[in-house]
C-alpha cells in the first residue's frame, strides 16, 4: 500500500521576511525591480535557492503583497519557481485565487527574469494585470537553464488577455545575478532533455 502525502508544504528562507520588510512602496518600476533583483542576489549568496525572485505588488500604490524566491532545489519541488511562490503567497495572504478580483486593487508580478513555460502558463490564471520582467529568456538560457516550450508570441498572448507586459527593466542587474549563480557553481536543475 502506498502512502501519499496529504498536504503540500514549503518553507521560505529565514532571511526573506526581514528582507521584505525593507521595501518602501514606490511608484517606480525600476525601484520595484531593484528590490526583486536584490532578493534574487540574496537567494544566491545565502545558498537558499536559484537566481530568481518575484514579487506581487499593487500597481497603483506600489505596495508589496508578496515576495518569492526560487526554491526548486532546496525544497525538492520543480514547481517552486519564484513566480509560482510569489503568486501562491499573494493568493494565500489575500484569501483569493484571483488577484484580479473586482473588489481588489490591480496587481502586477515583477520578476527578475522573463517567465519560463510553467510560469507563463500561471500568469493568466493568477489575475495579475501587469507582468514586469528583468533578464531575458536568452539570459537564463545562456547559463544553461531550459525555459521550456513557451510560445514565441508569449507577450502577445498575455496582452490579448488584458495583461500588460514590460520587459528589460534593470536587465543588466538581473543578468548579473544569473552570471553570479553560474560563476559560483549554482546547480542548473534542468530535467532530462528529450
Secondary structure, 3 states (H helix, E strand, C coil): CCCCCCCCCCCCCCCHHHHHCCCCCCCCHHHHHHHHHHHHHHHHHCCCCCCCEEEEEECCCCCEEEEEECCHHHHCCCCCCHHHHHHHHHHHHHCCCCCCCCCCCCEEEEEEECCCHHHHHHHHHHCCCEEEEEECHHHHHHCCCCCCCCCCCHHHHHHCCCCEEECCCCHHHHHHHHHHHHHCCCCCCCCCCC
